[in-house]
Amino acid sequence: MQKKIETQLAHLQEFSKIKDPFGASHFPIYNTGTFDLKKQKGDKIYDYTRSDNPTREVLENLFTEVEGGAGCVCTHTGIASVALLFETVLKANSHILVEADCYGGTFRLLKVFKEKYNITVHFADFLELDTLESILKNNPIELVLCESPTNPGLKIIDLKAVAKVCKANSALFAVDNSLATFMSQRPLELGADFSLFSTTKYVSGHGSVVAGAIVAKTQELAEQIHYYANAHGRSQNPMDVFLISLGIPTLKIRMKAHQEAALEIVKFLQEQPYIKSVNFPALESHAQHALAKEQMEYIPGVFTVDFVSVELAEQFIEKTKIFGEKCSFGSPDSRVEIPAKISHASFSKEELAAIGITGSTVRFSIGLENIEDLIDDIIQAVK
Ligand SMILES: Cc1ncc(COP(=O)(O)O)c(C=O)c1O
């Protein structure tokens, strides 16, 4: 019987190959650099933690299972999983096609690859499938990458449709699943070749460590990411695996709670005269609301609002007492940020305008606090 994801998450230790003699509730932490070859028998031999580690393998086995892939590498940061994807698939002079609304760190990394390895980066709006198809037909694109929901624009990309276009044009398709998480959305089941995510965010949920993961659909791609992870030293250390694992069993109830709280706060904000517009895929007014509901089980508790002025947006950020001015999302504490100043500072003003982000756009990540407390904090901050 195939167990549901939340059951698997609650029994993480079952993804360990080590049969613990004490029935410990948590899998063992092998915080070691090396393993003695003479002392091991069996089909799997460990030699060095950069290549393989039995603790890291627990999370890698779990993510492979829940994403429906053939193999996974847990990386030392979320952006390292994006770097590992590029290092695995791209060569000097390759072409890559990326959704224009992407995380600022991914955008910066693309600039690095462009400058150092002469990679041609094509940006497009992935809601326009015809444009996508035409770029793929007219350029030797090897890799296509998008987030869904996008960050910070919160567009919902039709992953099944994009996967089909990529396949027809022999391009590999990777989805950054950091925002939705495998609890809500499984890109490999929709046709993607890679699903990658920052475990810093919802997956761990406590915000005390940075890490990431990349899952490959096929055995061949899984072997390749493993090879390059070892070659480039991208793998996550065992102690961080332990820290990330602590939040994982509660992922489902957290995603549900984040969504419900975000929706209540958005509904409050919508009625306020100082708010020009709100952008949240859980709202029926969102342009891809139907697709969001079809593609994701839970809509992550991240939304943006446009204040009537830059001054008010800045005053709000300055005066909030519960909301921290912090980048990242998916933590128990609610946070706000002006993407143009923080998470997307690597974009120019024009590039931000093209994805609908201005100086008065504030991104919220709703945590797990009492909702009335959050609304009271908003009210006092705009006075
Ligand atoms: C969508 C997305 N992908 C990747 C990353 C990078 O993750 P990390 O900060 O863990 O390196 C982030 C970080 O904010 C992100 O928002």
The ligand as a Gaussian input file, in Angstrom:
#p B3LYP/6-31G(d) Opt

LIG

0 1
 C       12.386000      30.423000      -5.399000
 C       13.711000      30.341000      -4.717000
 N       14.621000      29.454000      -5.164000
 C       15.832000      29.334000      -4.579000
 C       16.189000      30.116000      -3.505000
 C       17.570000      29.975000      -2.894000
 O       17.506000      29.318000      -1.685000
 P       18.576000      29.518000      -0.504000
 O       18.317000      30.883000       0.049000
 O       18.254000      28.407000       0.443000
 O       19.934000      29.419000      -1.086000
 C       15.279000      31.058000      -3.009000
 C       15.643000      31.903000      -1.857000
 O       14.950000      32.827000      -1.494000
 C       14.008000      31.183000      -3.641000
 O       13.113000      32.080000      -3.242000

